[in-house]
């Protein structure tokens, strides 16, 4: 039995090492590709500068490209801020729903135990009666008719 376990662990560790090696090679290749892509983008920006400088002048081209890049950076930051806020609200709603489900599950799990004990029934019934009374009170406050204008004669 011990031999089988050592054989399985050797195979697993060998595969883990091979997977780690493949991941390292992939990361290096992606890094090199990213550096080359940034160099290509730099040359394209340089070519756009040369072309626009010949047409509009070096000062106007520098100002235009600088402002353009700042506007693009600002748009990226604004979009990121908006999407981050949306994700945070979505996570909060999901967390609230999860907590409600956990609370409801815990209450349902405790219900049989509370119902069997002598004081358990009053522990369940008293808050339920209070909730019903509060709901009736809130309904009556909302549906109360408005008093007529005191300046008018009845």
C-alpha distance (Angstrom), angle and dihedral (degrees) to the residues before:
residue distance angle dihedral
X1 . . .
X2 3.83 . .
X3 3.81 90.6 .
X4 3.79 91.3 54.0
X5 3.82 91.7 51.2
X6 3.80 92.6 49.1
X7 3.82 90.6 48.2
X8 3.83 91.5 50.7
X9 3.82 92.2 47.1
X10 3.82 91.0 49.0
X11 3.80 90.9 51.9
X12 3.80 91.8 46.0
X13 3.81 93.5 47.9
X14 3.79 90.9 47.1
X15 3.78 91.0 52.7
X16 3.77 91.1 45.7
X17 3.81 90.5 53.0
X18 3.80 91.6 48.0
X19 3.82 91.2 48.7
X20 3.80 90.1 49.3
X21 3.81 90.6 50.4
X22 3.82 91.6 49.8
X23 3.82 90.7 48.9
X24 3.81 91.0 50.2
X25 3.82 92.6 50.1
X26 3.81 90.8 47.0
X27 3.82 91.7 50.1
X28 3.81 91.5 50.2
X29 3.80 92.1 48.9
X30 3.81 92.3 48.3
X31 3.81 89.4 48.8
X32 3.81 91.8 52.5
X33 3.81 90.6 46.5
X34 3.82 90.7 50.6
X35 3.82 91.8 50.6
X36 3.81 91.3 49.5
X37 3.82 91.2 47.1
X38 3.81 90.4 52.3
X39 3.81 89.9 50.1
X40 3.80 89.8 50.7
X41 3.80 91.7 49.8
X42 3.82 89.3 48.8
X43 3.80 91.4 53.6
X44 3.80 90.9 47.4
X45 3.81 90.7 52.0
X46 3.82 88.8 48.1
X47 3.80 90.9 50.4
X48 3.82 90.5 48.4
X49 3.80 89.1 50.2
X50 3.82 92.7 51.0
X51 3.80 92.0 47.3
X52 3.82 94.0 46.5
X53 3.82 92.6 42.4
X54 3.80 90.3 56.0
X55 3.80 89.0 51.0
X56 3.84 104.1 37.9
X57 3.81 105.6 13.6
X58 3.79 131.4 -98.0
X59 3.82 97.6 -87.6
X60 3.81 95.8 50.0
X61 3.80 90.9 44.6
X62 3.81 93.0 50.0
X63 3.80 91.4 48.6
X64 3.80 92.7 45.6
X65 3.80 95.2 48.7
X66 3.81 92.3 43.6
X67 3.80 93.2 50.4
X68 3.80 91.0 43.3
X69 3.80 92.9 53.6
X70 3.81 91.2 46.3
X71 3.82 90.9 51.3
X72 3.81 91.0 49.6
X73 3.83 90.6 48.7
X74 3.82 90.2 49.5
X75 3.80 91.7 50.1
X76 3.79 90.9 50.9
X77 3.81 91.0 51.2
X78 3.82 93.2 47.4
X79 3.81 92.2 48.6
X80 3.80 90.2 47.9
X81 3.81 91.5 49.9
X82 3.82 92.3 50.0
X83 3.80 94.8 47.0
X84 3.82 91.8 45.2
X85 3.80 89.9 54.0
X86 3.79 91.3 48.7
X87 3.80 91.2 49.8
X88 3.81 91.7 48.4
X89 3.82 91.6 51.7
X90 3.80 90.5 47.4
X91 3.83 90.6 50.3
X92 3.81 90.5 48.3
X93 3.83 91.6 51.4
X94 3.79 90.9 47.7
X95 3.82 91.5 47.4
X96 3.82 90.6 49.2
X97 3.81 91.3 50.0
X98 3.81 90.5 47.9
X99 3.79 92.4 49.8
X100 3.81 90.6 48.4
X101 3.78 90.2 51.0
X102 3.81 91.6 48.4
X103 3.80 91.1 48.7
X104 3.78 92.5 48.0
X105 3.80 91.5 47.6
X106 3.80 91.4 49.5
X107 3.81 91.1 48.6
X108 3.78 91.9 49.4
X109 3.78 90.7 47.7
X110 3.82 91.6 52.1
X111 3.81 94.7 43.6
X112 3.84 97.0 84.8
X113 3.79 92.5 46.9
X114 3.81 92.1 48.9
X115 3.79 92.5 46.3
X116 3.85 91.6 54.1
X117 3.81 95.1 52.0
X118 3.81 121.0 81.5
X119 3.82 96.1 -121.4
X120 3.81 92.4 34.5
X121 3.79 95.8 83.8
X122 3.79 92.4 54.8
X123 3.81 88.9 45.9
X124 3.79 88.7 58.9
X125 3.81 100.4 36.5
X126 3.84 99.7 46.2
X127 3.83 97.1 59.9
X128 3.80 90.6 41.8
X129 3.83 90.9 54.3
X130 3.80 89.9 46.8
X131 3.82 91.2 52.1
X132 3.81 92.0 49.3
X133 3.81 91.2 48.3
X134 3.80 91.3 49.4
X135 3.81 91.1 49.0
X136 3.83 90.7 51.2
X137 3.80 90.4 48.1
X138 3.83 92.6 50.2
X139 3.80 91.1 47.9
X140 3.81 91.8 51.2
X141 3.80 92.9 48.1
X142 3.82 91.4 51.5
X143 3.82 96.0 46.7
X144 3.83 96.6 45.2
X145 3.86 109.3 125.9
X146 3.78 117.1 -113.6
X147 3.82 117.5 -106.4
X148 3.80 113.2 -112.8
X149 3.78 118.3 -105.6
X150 3.84 107.7 -78.3
X151 3.82 90.7 -137.3
X152 3.81 92.9 61.2
X153 3.79 123.5 84.9
X154 3.81 115.1 -123.2
